[in-house]
Amino acid sequence: LLLFCFIIYSESPAEGNNHISVTGKTGEHVTLSCESEDRDISLVEFNKRSRNIFACENEECKSADERVFKEGSCDIIIEDLIFSDAGKYTLIVYYSDDQEELEPQIREYHLHIHDEISVQEGEDLELDVVLTIAGKVEHQNRRSSGWTELWRKDRRTDPLTVKDMTLIINDFTVTDTGTYRVLDYEGETLITVSVSVTESGTDSEETLDTDDDKTDEQHSKTGGIERFTQSLSSEFNKIKIKTFKKKNCSLPSFLLHSKK
């Protein structure tokens, strides 16, 4: 699969929401910009939903796994993105002056993670995308513009198998290709994965055909050379026979054999 950094940052909250939408690709990084005011910052607090990731003043801040850290005054960097990073985040920046604490600046973000993968036909596809905050999973076929619901939380029967937060598609076929997306309870997209299929044994078959073509070509060339050599030898012997007859000489045994 090809890796490149793909980040979308929107200053305007999506319609009906009061958060900033950010998109990143697995394995890459995103920046959650705080655009702080020109004031003294007393504290920076960064949370994912109700879980605190870190809180610090002017010193360096990092998460426990060191993938999330503060850069500059209050920008947040998330490195080596994984599917479970998707979701809502809150950044609270506290300001102060010499006399009192000022009203904090609160910014909310919605992080969407995407990826592209290829699966060999007939294999099982397993995706760790069914987060605890996931509400449903939908599929869009490459030839369709609509979405088909494949799984919904708390529903008893579904076309897909979900086990331990993993989406499982058995015996993957061409009809399973397309885009899969995971949405939260509010209908916000958490994860999208574009999946293509590789036919089983395609590369080896192409290699075998190429080798056969080369072998046939080599045999054809070899046979042509042999026929050309035999033709020259026959003509050469005929010339020798005529020469000996003119001189009334007895023919050598190998020419007599050729003459026959």
Disulfide bonds with the S-S distance in Angstrom:
Cys34-Cys74 1.74
Cys56-Cys61 1.26
